[in-house]
């Protein structure tokens, strides 16, 4: 058996384990949540986001399903509502400050805030062996800056709880700092981004902005950036770094006001974003986000997960 076949066998075995774990119900003493627990899932009209919303609602939480497109968002929420799940829809475009403000005002007025935020909304315009940067600005603005804007807007609205509020960012292994085949070539920059004590929002912003400047002047190919899906990989690298940074900043909050933030890679998923070429089903891909959101004793923050396992950034 070759290396690829062994890797595929390991993936399949783990997927089977995850599917089994999902069938095990939470016991009464583990269920810290109720229908009064409010979850916001961005980009939840289809794919991974839809499955995250569906699984969380199935566990009895109130889910706010968001989508840029009102029509498809309402239809997605209706499907779950007809199944007896407590799901409501609200329009949200994470790259539009006015849309974020409208959403913030609404959720504060309707629910007094939220308990869990799942930042799932994202875009990718490359498939197969493609590595175009034609839409690099849109990718960076959505996957990094849009996610960051949502985090900043929602933190003041996170409801106090002895179990802590939770933020889960859907990112990717392609954004790992020290991946063997898809990393930033600049060792000094990698070390700066890796050291959480010196990591800053300014450093993350300047990294992605430097890339965008090189895209505009045509020098990005020789810039030492990740070689696979460069714009997408860098946007997820930035989101990963921001997760670690914010987890450190939020760690000083007092008991009852804790906010735990983690990120995870759902894998290569069979969705429209991958042109249905993935090897992981949306239900399996959603599992780790749901698991992180519902951890009974949530003391984990600033970590990166895949298939319920912590992995290195």
C-alpha positions, 0 to 999 in steps of 0.5 A, spaced: 500 500 500 502 506 497 503 513 502 497 516 499 492 509 500 495 509 507 493 516 508 486 515 505 485 509 509 487 513 516 482 519 514 476 514 512 477 510 519 477 517 523 471 519 519 468 513 521 470 514 528 467 521 528 460 519 525 460 514 531 461 519 536 456 523 533 451 518 535 452 518 542 448 523 546 450 528 551 448 526 558 444 531 562 450 533 566 454 535 560 448 539 557 450 546 559 446 549 554 438 550 553 433 553 547 435 560 551 443 559 548 444 563 542 448 561 536 450 565 530 452 561 524 455 566 518 454 563 511 449 558 513 445 557 507 448 551 504 454 546 505 458 546 512 455 552 515 448 549 514 450 543 517 453 546 523 447 550 524 442 544 523 447 540 528 447 545 533 439 546 532 438 539 533 442 539 540 436 544 542 440 551 541 437 557 538 440 558 531 441 564 528 442 562 520 445 568 516 447 569 509 448 574 504 442 572 500 436 573 503 432 569 499 436 563 499 437 564 507 430 564 508 429 558 504 435 554 508 432 556 515 425 554 513 427 547 511 430 546 518 424 550 521 419 545 518 423 539 521 421 542 528 428 546 529 429 553 533 432 556 527 431 564 525 434 567 519 437 574 518 441 577 512 448 578 514 454 580 509 461 580 513 464 585 508 459 590 509 460 594 515 453 597 515 450 590 514 454 588 520 452 594 524 444 592 522 445 585 525 449 587 531 443 592 533 438 586 531 441 581 535 442 585 541 435 587 541 432 581 540 436 576 544 440 581 548 446 578 545 449 571 543 453 565 546 456 562 541 459 565 534 461 560 528 465 564 523 464 560 517 462 565 511 468 564 506 470 564 499 475 560 494 475 561 487 480 556 485 479 549 484 483 543 482 490 545 480 488 552 479 492 558 483 489 564 480 489 570 484 484 574 480 480 575 486 485 575 491 482 582 494 475 579 495 478 572 498 482 576 503 477 581 505 472 576 506 476 570 509 480 574 514 478 582 514 470 580 514 471 574 519 475 579 524 470 584 523 465 579 525 469 578 531 470 585 533 462 586 533 460 580 536 465 580 542 461 586 546 455 582 545 457 575 548 452 574 553 455 572 560 455 565 562 459 560 567 460 556 561 464 561 557 462 564 551 465 561 544 467 563 538 469 558 533 473 560 526 472 555 520 479 555 517 484 550 513 490 546 514 492 550 508 493 556 512 498 552 517 505 556 518 509 551 518 506 546 513 511 542 509 509 544 502 505 550 503 508 555 507 511 562 507 518 562 505 520 568 509 523 564 516 523 571 520 516 572 518 514 565 520 517 566 526 514 573 528 507 570 526 508 564 530 510 567 537 504 569 540 507 574 545 510 578 539 504 577 534 499 583 533 494 585 529 498 590 525 503 584 523 497 580 520 494 586 517 501 588 514 502 581 511 496 580 507 496 587 505 503 586 502 501 580 498 495 584 495 500 589 493 504 584 490 498 581 486 497 588 484 504 589 481 505 582 479 511 580 483 507 575 488 509 569 484 516 570 487 514 573 494 515 567 497 507 565 499 504 559 499 504 555 493 497 552 493 491 556 493 495 562 495 490 567 496 485 562 500 491 559 504 494 566 506 487 568 508 486 562 512 493 563 515 491 570 517 485 568 520 489 562 524 494 567 527 488 572 529 485 566 533 491 565 537 492 573 538 485 574 540 485 568 545 491 571 548 487 578 549 481 575 551 484 570 556 484 576 562 477 576 562 474 575 569 470 568 570 463 569 568 465 573 562 470 568 559 470 568 551 474 562 548 476 562 541 479 556 537 479 555 529 479 548 526 479 545 519 473 541 516 477 538 511 476 537 503 469 537 503 464 535 498 461 542 497 460 548 492 466 551 494 470 545 492 466 544 486 464 537 489 471 534 489 472 533 496 472 527 500 469 529 506 461 530 507 458 536 510 456 532 516 463 530 518 466 537 516 461 540 521 462 535 527 468 539 530 465 546 530 459 543 533 464 539 538 468 545 540 461 549 541 458 544 546 464 542 550 462 541 557 468 544 560 471 549 555 478 551 558 481 550 551 482 557 547 487 559 542 488 552 539 487 549 532 483 543 531 481 537 525 477 531 526 476 533 534 484 533 535 488 539 536 494 540 531 499 545 530 498 551 527 
